[in-house]
Amino acid sequence: MLPRNVLSGVSWFLARALLASKFHVKYVIVSSDTENGYNFSEGTSLSEALIVAKRVDEHEPSEETKFIILTKKPKSAIDAMVLADKLLANNATYYGDLIRTVPRSALLNTTYLIQLLTGIFTQYLIMNY
């Protein structure tokens, strides 16, 4: 469980690079539940991302990451188990959740694009201000 900013924040780039290089990121799960909050942890108002990853020595070309956006969080443990079964079966109709499977190559291209853009912007600031 990490702050949701880990997915796109500039200051989290090194954490994303570490995840991309040393881990097979299997799932990235976020909540977009406007009624019950964007967090998973009880007693926090911080937006969170649940990242399920496995440390690997070498990456397989067939690795994929599932991005899951929960539009409504489960209300009980049984509800959560039903939701997990449906999500594992790629059934995104439980609460209207969104599931996207992204190949590792596309994930890396995005990571490097963010690095490139961040580097260019940083160089611009250094040279002009």
MMTF fields as JSON, N, C-alpha, C and O atoms, coordinates in Angstrom:
{
  "mmtfVersion": "1.0.0",
  "mmtfProducer": "UNKNOWN",
  "numBonds": 515,
  "numAtoms": 516,
  "numGroups": 129,
  "numChains": 1,
  "numModels": 1,
  "chainsPerModel": [1],
  "groupsPerChain": [129],
  "chainIdList": ["A"],
  "bondAtomList": [4, 2, 8, 6, 12, 10, 16, 14, 20, 18, 24, 22, 28, 26, 32, 30, 36, 34, 40, 38, 44, 42, 48, 46, 52, 50, 56, 54, 60, 58, 64, 62, 68, 66, 72, 70, 76, 74, 80, 78, 84, 82, 88, 86, 92, 90, 96, 94, 100, 98, 104, 102, 108, 106, 112, 110, 116, 114, 120, 118, 124, 122, 128, 126, 132, 130, 136, 134, 140, 138, 144, 142, 148, 146, 152, 150, 156, 154, 160, 158, 164, 162, 168, 166, 172, 170, 176, 174, 180, 178, 184, 182, 188, 186, 192, 190, 196, 194, 200, 198, 204, 202, 208, 206, 212, 210, 216, 214, 220, 218, 224, 222, 228, 226, 232, 230, 236, 234, 240, 238, 244, 242, 248, 246, 252, 250, 256, 254, 260, 258, 264, 262, 268, 266, 272, 270, 276, 274, 280, 278, 284, 282, 288, 286, 292, 290, 296, 294, 300, 298, 304, 302, 308, 306, 312, 310, 316, 314, 320, 318, 324, 322, 328, 326, 332, 330, 336, 334, 340, 338, 344, 342, 348, 346, 352, 350, 356, 354, 360, 358, 364, 362, 368, 366, 372, 370, 376, 374, 380, 378, 384, 382, 388, 386, 392, 390, 396, 394, 400, 398, 404, 402, 408, 406, 412, 410, 416, 414, 420, 418, 424, 422, 428, 426, 432, 430, 436, 434, 440, 438, 444, 442, 448, 446, 452, 450, 456, 454, 460, 458, 464, 462, 468, 466, 472, 470, 476, 474, 480, 478, 484, 482, 488, 486, 492, 490, 496, 494, 500, 498, 504, 502, 508, 506, 512, 510],
  "bondOrderList": [1, 1, 1, 1, 1, 1, 1, 1, 1, 1, 1, 1, 1, 1, 1, 1, 1, 1, 1, 1, 1, 1, 1, 1, 1, 1, 1, 1, 1, 1, 1, 1, 1, 1, 1, 1, 1, 1, 1, 1, 1, 1, 1, 1, 1, 1, 1, 1, 1, 1, 1, 1, 1, 1, 1, 1, 1, 1, 1, 1, 1, 1, 1, 1, 1, 1, 1, 1, 1, 1, 1, 1, 1, 1, 1, 1, 1, 1, 1, 1, 1, 1, 1, 1, 1, 1, 1, 1, 1, 1, 1, 1, 1, 1, 1, 1, 1, 1, 1, 1, 1, 1, 1, 1, 1, 1, 1, 1, 1, 1, 1, 1, 1, 1, 1, 1, 1, 1, 1, 1, 1, 1, 1, 1, 1, 1, 1, 1],
  "groupList": [{"groupName": "MET", "atomNameList": ["N", "CA", "C", "O"], "elementList": ["N", "C", "C", "O"], "formalChargeList": [0, 0, 0, 0], "bondAtomList": [1, 0, 2, 1, 3, 2], "bondOrderList": [1, 1, 2], "singleLetterCode": "M", "chemCompType": "L-PEPTIDE LINKING"}, {"groupName": "LEU", "atomNameList": ["N", "CA", "C", "O"], "elementList": ["N", "C", "C", "O"], "formalChargeList": [0, 0, 0, 0], "bondAtomList": [1, 0, 2, 1, 3, 2], "bondOrderList": [1, 1, 2], "singleLetterCode": "L", "chemCompType": "L-PEPTIDE LINKING"}, {"groupName": "PRO", "atomNameList": ["N", "CA", "C", "O"], "elementList": ["N", "C", "C", "O"], "formalChargeList": [0, 0, 0, 0], "bondAtomList": [1, 0, 2, 1, 3, 2], "bondOrderList": [1, 1, 2], "singleLetterCode": "P", "chemCompType": "L-PEPTIDE LINKING"}, {"groupName": "ARG", "atomNameList": ["N", "CA", "C", "O"], "elementList": ["N", "C", "C", "O"], "formalChargeList": [0, 0, 0, 0], "bondAtomList": [1, 0, 2, 1, 3, 2], "bondOrderList": [1, 1, 2], "singleLetterCode": "R", "chemCompType": "L-PEPTIDE LINKING"}, {"groupName": "ASN", "atomNameList": ["N", "CA", "C", "O"], "elementList": ["N", "C", "C", "O"], "formalChargeList": [0, 0, 0, 0], "bondAtomList": [1, 0, 2, 1, 3, 2], "bondOrderList": [1, 1, 2], "singleLetterCode": "N", "chemCompType": "L-PEPTIDE LINKING"}, {"groupName": "VAL", "atomNameList": ["N", "CA", "C", "O"], "elementList": ["N", "C", "C", "O"], "formalChargeList": [0, 0, 0, 0], "bondAtomList": [1, 0, 2, 1, 3, 2], "bondOrderList": [1, 1, 2], "singleLetterCode": "V", "chemCompType": "L-PEPTIDE LINKING"}, {"groupName": "SER", "atomNameList": ["N", "CA", "C", "O"], "elementList": ["N", "C", "C", "O"], "formalChargeList": [0, 0, 0, 0], "bondAtomList": [1, 0, 2, 1, 3, 2], "bondOrderList": [1, 1, 2], "singleLetterCode": "S", "chemCompType": "L-PEPTIDE LINKING"}, {"groupName": "GLY", "atomNameList": ["N", "CA", "C", "O"], "elementList": ["N", "C", "C", "O"], "formalChargeList": [0, 0, 0, 0], "bondAtomList": [1, 0, 2, 1, 3, 2], "bondOrderList": [1, 1, 2], "singleLetterCode": "G", "chemCompType": "PEPTIDE LINKING"}, {"groupName": "TRP", "atomNameList": ["N", "CA", "C", "O"], "elementList": ["N", "C", "C", "O"], "formalChargeList": [0, 0, 0, 0], "bondAtomList": [1, 0, 2, 1, 3, 2], "bondOrderList": [1, 1, 2], "singleLetterCode": "W", "chemCompType": "L-PEPTIDE LINKING"}, {"groupName": "PHE", "atomNameList": ["N", "CA", "C", "O"], "elementList": ["N", "C", "C", "O"], "formalChargeList": [0, 0, 0, 0], "bondAtomList": [1, 0, 2, 1, 3, 2], "bondOrderList": [1, 1, 2], "singleLetterCode": "F", "chemCompType": "L-PEPTIDE LINKING"}, {"groupName": "ALA", "atomNameList": ["N", "CA", "C", "O"], "elementList": ["N", "C", "C", "O"], "formalChargeList": [0, 0, 0, 0], "bondAtomList": [1, 0, 2, 1, 3, 2], "bondOrderList": [1, 1, 2], "singleLetterCode": "A", "chemCompType": "L-PEPTIDE LINKING"}, {"groupName": "LYS", "atomNameList": ["N", "CA", "C", "O"], "elementList": ["N", "C", "C", "O"], "formalChargeList": [0, 0, 0, 0], "bondAtomList": [1, 0, 2, 1, 3, 2], "bondOrderList": [1, 1, 2], "singleLetterCode": "K", "chemCompType": "L-PEPTIDE LINKING"}, {"groupName": "HIS", "atomNameList": ["N", "CA", "C", "O"], "elementList": ["N", "C", "C", "O"], "formalChargeList": [0, 0, 0, 0], "bondAtomList": [1, 0, 2, 1, 3, 2], "bondOrderList": [1, 1, 2], "singleLetterCode": "H", "chemCompType": "L-PEPTIDE LINKING"}, {"groupName": "TYR", "atomNameList": ["N", "CA", "C", "O"], "elementList": ["N", "C", "C", "O"], "formalChargeList": [0, 0, 0, 0], "bondAtomList": [1, 0, 2, 1, 3, 2], "bondOrderList": [1, 1, 2], "singleLetterCode": "Y", "chemCompType": "L-PEPTIDE LINKING"}, {"groupName": "ILE", "atomNameList": ["N", "CA", "C", "O"], "elementList": ["N", "C", "C", "O"], "formalChargeList": [0, 0, 0, 0], "bondAtomList": [1, 0, 2, 1, 3, 2], "bondOrderList": [1, 1, 2], "singleLetterCode": "I", "chemCompType": "L-PEPTIDE LINKING"}, {"groupName": "ASP", "atomNameList": ["N", "CA", "C", "O"], "elementList": ["N", "C", "C", "O"], "formalChargeList": [0, 0, 0, 0], "bondAtomList": [1, 0, 2, 1, 3, 2], "bondOrderList": [1, 1, 2], "singleLetterCode": "D", "chemCompType": "L-PEPTIDE LINKING"}, {"groupName": "THR", "atomNameList": ["N", "CA", "C", "O"], "elementList": ["N", "C", "C", "O"], "formalChargeList": [0, 0, 0, 0], "bondAtomList": [1, 0, 2, 1, 3, 2], "bondOrderList": [1, 1, 2], "singleLetterCode": "T", "chemCompType": "L-PEPTIDE LINKING"}, {"groupName": "GLU", "atomNameList": ["N", "CA", "C", "O"], "elementList": ["N", "C", "C", "O"], "formalChargeList": [0, 0, 0, 0], "bondAtomList": [1, 0, 2, 1, 3, 2], "bondOrderList": [1, 1, 2], "singleLetterCode": "E", "chemCompType": "L-PEPTIDE LINKING"}, {"groupName": "GLN", "atomNameList": ["N", "CA", "C", "O"], "elementList": ["N", "C", "C", "O"], "formalChargeList": [0, 0, 0, 0], "bondAtomList": [1, 0, 2, 1, 3, 2], "bondOrderList": [1, 1, 2], "singleLetterCode": "Q", "chemCompType": "L-PEPTIDE LINKING"}],
  "groupTypeList": [0, 1, 2, 3, 4, 5, 1, 6, 7, 5, 6, 8, 9, 1, 10, 3, 10, 1, 1, 10, 6, 11, 9, 12, 5, 11, 13, 5, 14, 5, 6, 6, 15, 16, 17, 4, 7, 13, 4, 9, 6, 17, 7, 16, 6, 1, 6, 17, 10, 1, 14, 5, 10, 11, 3, 5, 15, 17, 12, 17, 2, 6, 17, 17, 16, 11, 9, 14, 14, 1, 16, 11, 11, 2, 11, 6, 10, 14, 15, 10, 0, 5, 1, 10, 15, 11, 1, 1, 10, 4, 4, 10, 16, 13, 13, 7, 15, 1, 14, 3, 16, 5, 2, 3, 6, 10, 1, 1, 4, 16, 16, 13, 1, 14, 18, 1, 1, 16, 7, 14, 9, 16, 18, 13, 1, 14, 0, 4, 13],
  "groupIdList": [1, 2, 3, 4, 5, 6, 7, 8, 9, 10, 11, 12, 13, 14, 15, 16, 17, 18, 19, 20, 21, 22, 23, 24, 25, 26, 27, 28, 29, 30, 31, 32, 33, 34, 35, 36, 37, 38, 39, 40, 41, 42, 43, 44, 45, 46, 47, 48, 49, 50, 51, 52, 53, 54, 55, 56, 57, 58, 59, 60, 61, 62, 63, 64, 65, 66, 67, 68, 69, 70, 71, 72, 73, 74, 75, 76, 77, 78, 79, 80, 81, 82, 83, 84, 85, 86, 87, 88, 89, 90, 91, 92, 93, 94, 95, 96, 97, 98, 99, 100, 101, 102, 103, 104, 105, 106, 107, 108, 109, 110, 111, 112, 113, 114, 115, 116, 117, 118, 119, 120, 121, 122, 123, 124, 125, 126, 127, 128, 129],
  "secStructList": [7, 3, 3, 4, 4, 4, 4, 6, 7, 4, 4, 4, 2, 2, 2, 2, 2, 2, 2, 2, 2, 2, 3, 3, 3, 3, 3, 3, 3, 3, 3, 7, 5, 6, 6, 6, 5, 1, 7, 1, 1, 6, 6, 7, 7, 1, 7, 3, 3, 3, 3, 3, 3, 3, 3, 7, 1, 1, 7, 7, 6, 6, 7, 3, 3, 3, 3, 3, 3, 3, 1, 1, 7, 7, 1, 1, 2, 2, 2, 2, 2, 2, 2, 2, 2, 2, 2, 2, 6, 6, 7, 6, 6, 1, 1, 1, 7, 3, 3, 3, 3, 3, 3, 2, 2, 2, 2, 2, 2, 2, 2, 2, 2, 2, 2, 2, 2, 2, 2, 2, 2, 2, 2, 2, 2, 2, 2, 2, 7],
  "xCoordList": [0.848, 0.0, 0.897, 1.73, 0.713, 1.518, 0.593, -0.548, 1.084, 0.278, 0.011, 0.865, -1.15, -1.543, -0.608, -0.499, 0.055, 1.001, 2.149, 2.823, 2.384, 3.455, 3.226, 4.174, 1.999, 1.681, 2.052, 2.29, 2.108, 2.369, 3.199, 3.664, 3.398, 4.126, 5.586, 6.238, 6.097, 7.486, 8.444, 9.442, 8.149, 9.056, 9.071, 9.937, 8.149, 8.074, 8.71, 8.606, 9.366, 9.907, 10.866, 10.795, 11.757, 12.731, 12.048, 12.509, 10.969, 10.213, 9.601, 9.622, 9.049, 8.488, 9.581, 9.37, 10.749, 11.868, 12.325, 12.629, 12.374, 12.738, 11.716, 12.085, 10.45, 9.405, 9.521, 9.389, 9.768, 9.84, 11.066, 11.014, 12.168, 13.398, 13.553, 14.099, 13.094, 13.336, 12.11, 12.226, 10.937, 9.712, 8.837, 8.85, 8.086, 6.991, 5.761, 5.224, 5.328, 4.146, 2.936, 2.639, 2.242, 1.118, -0.192, -0.971, -0.431, -1.68, -1.411, -0.557, -2.145, -2.192, -3.679, -4.438, -4.08, -5.501, -5.692, -5.023, -6.616, -6.949, -8.469, -9.226, -8.88, -10.306, -10.707, -10.013, -11.831, -12.424, -13.83, -14.728, -14.002, -15.292, -15.531, -14.944, -16.384, -16.62, -17.386, -17.273, -18.158, -18.955, -18.148, -18.295, -17.29, -16.578, -15.095, -14.372, -14.628, -13.238, -12.34, -12.687, -11.18, -10.209, -9.142, -8.163, -9.316, -8.324, -8.795, -9.974, -7.849, -8.172, -7.996, -8.738, -7.011, -6.712, -7.763, -8.191, -8.159, -9.138, -8.486, -7.349, -9.192, -8.707, -7.733, -7.026, -7.681, -6.82, -7.617, -8.526, -7.27, -7.942, -7.029, -7.391, -5.847, -4.866, -5.32, -5.75, -5.231, -5.513, -4.401, -3.222, -4.78, -3.794, -3.859, -4.871, -2.768, -2.7, -2.205, -1.209, -2.898, -2.483, -1.699, -2.247, -0.414, 0.448, 0.86, 1.432, 0.559, 0.94, 2.062, 1.867, 3.246, 4.416, 5.23, 5.197, 5.964, 6.829, 8.246, 8.479, 9.192, 10.592, 11.092, 10.857, 11.782, 12.316, 13.771, 14.173, 14.549, 15.935, 15.991, 16.798, 15.116, 15.022, 13.56, 12.714, 13.275, 11.899, 11.589, 12.45, 10.354, 9.849, 9.184, 8.516, 9.346, 8.699, 7.173, 6.5, 6.644, 5.18, 4.548, 3.336, 5.334, 4.791, 3.749, 3.897, 2.692, 1.621, 1.254, 1.456, 0.714, 0.228, -1.247, -1.649, -2.048, -3.471, -3.69, -3.334, -4.281, -4.674, -6.161, -6.959, -6.532, -7.933, -8.376, -7.76, -9.444, -10.024, -11.353, -12.29, -11.43, -12.666, -13.565, -13.195, -14.733, -15.658, -16.47, -17.077, -16.471, -17.164, -16.436, -16.211, -16.07, -15.349, -16.321, -17.471, -15.85, -16.707, -17.037, -16.24, -18.213, -18.674, -18.408, -18.491, -18.09, -17.839, -16.748, -16.336, -16.282, -15.245, -15.768, -15.039, -17.006, -17.595, -17.726, -17.423, -18.17, -18.272, -16.893, -16.79, -15.849, -14.486, -14.023, -13.352, -14.372, -13.979, -14.676, -14.059, -15.948, -16.677, -16.054, -15.86, -15.748, -15.118, -13.767, -13.469, -12.95, -11.634, -11.776, -11.031, -12.723, -12.952, -13.33, -12.831, -14.206, -14.64, -13.505, -13.356, -12.701, -11.586, -10.527, -9.963, -10.258, -9.29, -9.778, -8.972, -11.087, -11.669, -11.864, -12.498, -11.314, -11.441, -12.885, -13.226, -13.725, -15.121, -15.264, -15.317, -15.325, -15.35, -16.75, -16.95, -17.718, -19.101, -19.624, -20.79, -18.795, -19.282, -19.843, -21.0, -19.037, -19.481, -19.326, -19.452, -19.055, -18.716, -17.245, -16.843, -16.432, -15.003, -14.333, -14.84, -13.196, -12.437, -11.158, -10.406, -10.913, -9.699, -9.01, -9.632, -7.716, -6.918, -5.65, -4.983, -5.321, -4.092, -3.086, -3.363, -1.904, -0.881, 0.371, 0.857, 0.901, 2.151, 3.322, 3.326, 4.305, 5.478, 6.136, 6.558, 6.229, 6.892, 6.203, 6.876, 4.879, 4.141, 4.346, 4.455, 4.398, 4.623, 5.999, 6.135, 7.011, 8.358, 8.424, 9.07, 7.773, 7.774, 7.187, 7.693, 6.116, 5.495, 6.449, 6.58, 7.118, 8.064, 9.184, 9.535, 9.748, 10.843, 10.368, 11.104, 9.164, 8.617, 8.491, 8.841, 7.995, 7.87, 9.252, 9.419, 10.255, 11.618, 12.145, 12.731, 11.942, 12.42, 11.789, 12.481, 10.466, 9.776, 10.203, 10.378, 10.369, 10.808, 12.206, 12.477, 13.096, 14.457, 14.498, 15.239, 13.72, 13.678, 13.161, 13.716, 12.104, 11.531, 12.527, 12.651, 13.241, 14.232, 15.357, 15.787, 15.837, 16.882, 16.399, 17.158, 15.154, 14.587, 14.611, 14.997, 14.201, 14.196, 15.597, 15.816, 16.553, 17.935, 18.499, 19.179, 18.228, 18.806, 18.125, 18.751, 16.862, 16.126, 15.785, 15.283, 16.033, 15.657, 16.787, 16.648],
  "yCoordList": [-1.162, 0.0, 1.23, 1.411, 2.061, 3.276, 4.454, 4.26, 5.676, 6.834, 6.767, 6.321, 7.201, 7.123, 7.931, 7.647, 8.924, 9.727, 8.906, 9.351, 7.705, 6.86, 6.53, 6.205, 6.61, 6.255, 7.34, 7.042, 8.59, 9.644, 10.808, 11.625, 10.911, 12.048, 12.055, 11.01, 13.228, 13.373, 12.89, 12.236, 13.205, 12.834, 11.319, 10.832, 10.591, 9.14, 8.401, 7.176, 9.106, 8.44, 7.308, 6.23, 7.535, 6.502, 5.264, 4.146, 5.449, 4.3, 3.506, 2.275, 4.221, 3.53, 2.812, 1.695, 3.439, 2.813, 1.548, 0.54, 1.6, 0.418, -0.694, -1.848, -0.352, -1.357, -1.967, -3.18, -1.127, -1.61, -2.487, -3.411, -2.209, -2.946, -4.21, -5.201, -4.197, -5.326, -6.189, -7.231, -5.758, -6.468, -6.686, -5.895, -7.764, -7.933, -7.375, -8.001, -6.215, -5.596, -6.293, -6.136, -7.064, -7.858, -7.08, -7.164, -6.324, -5.575, -4.193, -4.015, -3.219, -1.879, -1.585, -1.523, -1.408, -1.236, 0.1, 0.401, 0.887, 2.164, 2.247, 1.575, 3.073, 3.295, 4.664, 5.66, 4.686, 5.952, 6.071, 6.621, 5.552, 5.554, 6.931, 7.267, 7.721, 9.094, 9.137, 10.108, 8.098, 8.092, 7.644, 8.21, 6.627, 6.034, 6.344, 5.805, 7.19, 7.628, 6.899, 5.853, 7.485, 6.971, 6.127, 5.735, 5.848, 5.108, 3.678, 3.358, 2.829, 1.465, 1.31, 0.566, 2.014, 1.908, 2.655, 3.753, 2.039, 2.672, 3.811, 3.689, 4.901, 6.02, 6.932, 7.713, 6.851, 7.755, 8.394, 7.781, 9.62, 10.299, 10.366, 10.949, 9.768, 9.757, 8.834, 7.71, 9.29, 8.425, 7.393, 7.732, 6.123, 5.05, 4.204, 4.176, 3.524, 2.552, 1.238, 1.21, 0.166, -1.161, -1.766, -1.989, -2.032, -2.582, -3.981, -4.176, -4.958, -6.342, -6.662, -6.638, -6.965, -7.193, -8.364, -8.684, -8.993, -10.113, -9.771, -9.406, -9.887, -9.6, -10.667, -11.859, -10.231, -11.156, -10.801, -9.641, -11.824, -11.591, -11.223, -10.391, -11.858, -11.561, -11.45, -12.189, -10.523, -10.325, -11.199, -11.449, -11.66, -12.419, -11.449, -10.512, -11.645, -10.75, -10.785, -9.849, -11.855, -12.008, -11.373, -11.481, -10.72, -10.119, -9.059, -8.285, -9.047, -8.06, -7.515, -8.171, -6.316, -5.688, -5.373, -4.81, -5.741, -5.403, -4.153, -4.105, -3.148, -1.929, -2.023, -2.215, -1.887, -2.039, -0.772, -0.349, -0.181, 0.996, 0.567, 0.221, 0.59, 0.236, 1.463, 2.486, 1.358, 2.477, 2.491, 3.501, 1.358, 1.245, 0.19, -0.924, 0.54, -0.41, -1.408, -1.069, -2.65, -3.648, -3.227, -2.567, -3.616, -3.204, -4.261, -3.961, -5.484, -6.548, -7.472, -7.366, -8.39, -9.342, -10.273, -10.609, -10.685, -11.576, -10.828, -11.371, -9.607, -8.762, -8.614, -8.646, -8.455, -8.316, -9.608, -9.559, -10.765, -12.043, -12.255, -12.742, -11.894, -12.008, -11.077, -11.461, -9.869, -8.902, -9.433, -9.344, -9.983, -10.514, -11.646, -11.7, -12.543, -13.638, -13.106, -13.588, -12.119, -11.554, -10.826, -10.931, -10.085, -9.365, -10.327, -10.093, -11.397, -12.385, -13.077, -13.538, -13.148, -13.751, -12.707, -12.988, -11.499, -10.392, -9.98, -9.534, -10.127, -9.719, -8.338, -8.213, -7.324, -5.948, -5.428, -4.217, -6.311, -5.846, -5.876, -5.558, -6.248, -6.401, -5.087, -5.032, -4.047, -2.718, -1.715, -0.51, -2.2, -1.303, -0.939, 0.103, -1.807, -1.553, -1.605, -2.215, -0.957, -0.895, -1.703, -1.504, -2.615, -3.422, -3.253, -3.391, -2.952, -2.875, -3.69, -3.539, -4.543, -5.327, -4.681, -4.462, -4.378, -3.664, -4.535, -5.004, -4.756, -5.514, -4.743, -3.513, -5.489, -4.874, -3.841, -2.787, -4.124, -3.196, -1.831, -0.8, -1.817, -0.542, 0.171, 1.396, -0.588, -0.007, 0.661, 1.759, 0.003, 0.574, 1.807, 2.788, 1.782, 2.95, 4.154, 5.267, 3.939, 5.019, 5.53, 6.74, 4.615, 5.003, 5.846, 6.884, 5.41, 6.156, 7.474, 8.46, 7.512, 8.758, 9.781, 10.948, 9.348, 10.254, 10.748, 11.927, 9.843, 10.242, 11.263, 12.27, 11.012, 11.921, 13.299, 14.317, 13.318, 14.603, 15.332, 16.551, 14.599, 15.205, 15.785, 16.894, 15.037, 15.507, 16.749, 17.686, 16.77, 17.931, 19.153, 20.244, 18.974, 20.087, 20.608, 21.819, 19.694, 20.095, 20.887, 21.916, 20.395, 21.113, 22.505, 23.47, 22.617, 23.912, 24.871, 26.031, 24.392, 25.249, 25.695, 26.856, 24.765, 25.1, 26.142, 27.071, 26.001, 26.898, 28.255, 29.242, 28.328, 29.564, 30.301, 31.423, 29.725, 30.406, 30.39, 30.916],
  "zCoordList": [0.0, 0.0, 0.0, 0.888, -1.003, -1.14, -1.435, -1.855, -1.216, -1.616, -3.125, -3.89, -3.537, -4.947, -5.856, -7.048, -5.293, -6.075, -6.642, -7.57, -6.096, -6.615, -8.091, -8.806, -8.544, -9.927, -10.924, -12.094, -10.486, -11.462, -10.935, -11.73, -9.661, -9.105, -9.53, -9.551, -9.867, -10.309, -9.222, -9.521, -7.983, -6.899, -6.634, -5.906, -7.201, -7.042, -8.211, -8.282, -9.13, -10.316, -9.952, -10.543, -8.993, -8.629, -8.054, -8.279, -7.324, -6.802, -7.956, -7.947, -8.961, -10.134, -10.908, -11.383, -11.043, -11.749, -11.019, -11.656, -9.693, -8.907, -9.113, -9.334, -9.043, -9.271, -10.662, -10.827, -11.658, -13.039, -13.278, -14.09, -12.578, -12.859, -12.023, -12.508, -10.804, -9.894, -9.596, -8.952, -10.064, -9.72, -10.945, -11.888, -10.912, -11.867, -11.158, -10.244, -11.579, -10.99, -11.588, -12.772, -10.763, -11.258, -11.258, -12.208, -10.19, -10.064, -9.507, -8.638, -10.013, -9.44, -9.253, -10.22, -8.008, -7.692, -6.98, -5.992, -7.504, -6.876, -6.713, -7.413, -5.789, -5.55, -6.085, -5.881, -6.767, -7.208, -6.641, -7.278, -5.446, -4.764, -4.154, -3.125, -4.781, -4.317, -2.996, -2.248, -2.708, -1.471, -0.259, 0.825, -0.432, 0.703, 0.731, 1.569, -0.155, -0.123, -1.099, -1.647, -1.296, -2.248, -1.567, -2.202, -0.299, 0.472, 0.731, 0.578, 1.127, 1.544, 3.048, 3.69, 3.613, 5.036, 5.851, 5.495, 6.936, 7.812, 8.575, 9.031, 8.712, 9.505, 8.768, 9.404, 7.455, 6.699, 5.574, 5.013, 5.255, 4.15, 2.928, 1.906, 3.039, 1.966, 0.835, 1.094, -0.404, -1.544, -1.642, -1.543, -1.839, -1.821, -3.082, -3.782, -3.351, -4.437, -3.843, -3.12, -4.15, -3.724, -4.878, -5.958, -4.652, -5.689, -5.262, -4.19, -6.123, -5.875, -6.855, -8.07, -6.306, -7.153, -6.618, -5.43, -7.535, -7.182, -7.613, -8.765, -6.69, -7.017, -7.992, -7.792, -9.046, -10.048, -10.352, -10.267, -10.708, -11.127, -12.598, -13.013, -13.391, -14.822, -15.202, -14.698, -16.09, -16.539, -17.739, -18.583, -17.805, -18.952, -19.92, -19.481, -21.21, -22.18, -22.101, -22.532, -21.554, -21.497, -20.258, -20.071, -19.415, -18.187, -18.517, -19.463, -17.71, -17.859, -16.493, -15.471, -16.488, -15.263, -15.448, -16.465, -14.458, -14.488, -13.65, -12.472, -14.276, -13.58, -13.308, -14.226, -12.045, -11.638, -10.92, -9.942, -11.416, -10.772, -10.162, -10.882, -8.851, -8.161, -8.107, -7.532, -8.701, -8.659, -7.366, -7.009, -6.675, -5.397, -4.576, -5.048, -3.355, -2.507, -1.881, -1.601, -1.66, -1.001, 0.425, 1.093, 0.877, 2.21, 3.294, 4.485, 2.884, 3.859, 3.325, 2.17, 4.196, 3.783, 2.696, 1.763, 2.808, 1.795, 0.471, -0.591, 0.545, -0.644, -1.313, -2.539, -0.51, -1.036, -1.704, -2.734, -1.134, -1.729, -3.072, -4.019, -3.159, -4.425, -5.465, -6.618, -5.052, -5.955, -6.451, -7.642, -5.543, -5.923, -6.939, -7.917, -6.714, -7.671, -9.042, -10.06, -9.07, -10.348, -11.053, -12.27, -10.287, -10.891, -11.43, -12.498, -10.699, -11.175, -12.446, -13.256, -12.618, -13.822, -14.931, -15.949, -14.726, -15.695, -15.944, -17.039, -14.942, -15.058, -14.416, -13.192, -15.244, -14.734, -14.507, -14.414, -14.417, -14.299, -12.865, -12.633, -11.91, -10.545, -9.998, -9.582, -9.998, -9.579, -10.709, -10.493, -11.903, -12.994, -12.953, -13.469, -12.333, -12.209, -13.571, -14.512, -13.653, -14.896, -14.737, -13.783, -15.673, -15.666, -17.008, -18.062, -16.958, -18.17, -17.946, -16.922, -18.894, -18.837, -19.776, -20.956, -19.227, -19.986, -20.059, -19.03, -21.27, -21.384, -20.778, -20.744, -20.304, -19.666, -20.576, -20.102, -21.865, -22.792, -22.805, -22.823, -22.795, -22.779, -21.447, -21.406, -20.369, -19.046, -18.989, -18.449, -19.542, -19.557, -20.435, -20.066, -21.585, -22.46, -21.748, -21.888, -20.981, -20.225, -19.155, -18.966, -18.453, -17.405, -17.985, -17.425, -19.1, -19.701, -20.294, -20.262, -20.828, -21.35, -20.23, -20.407, -19.086, -17.939, -17.522, -17.208, -17.517, -17.164, -18.157, -17.761, -19.443, -20.473, -20.316, -20.327, -20.171, -20.041, -18.774, -18.787, -17.692, -16.436, -16.598, -16.138, -17.251, -17.471, -18.337, -18.04, -19.395, -20.289, -19.536, -19.666, -18.749, -18.001, -16.971, -16.784, -16.297, -15.304, -15.963, -15.442, -17.13, -17.857, -18.26, -18.173, -18.696, -19.086, -17.901, -18.045, -16.738, -15.549, -15.177, -14.83, -15.252, -14.885, -15.833, -15.396, -17.122, -18.126, -18.167, -18.551, -17.783, -17.947, -16.652, -16.714, -15.512, -14.258, -13.27, -12.165]
}
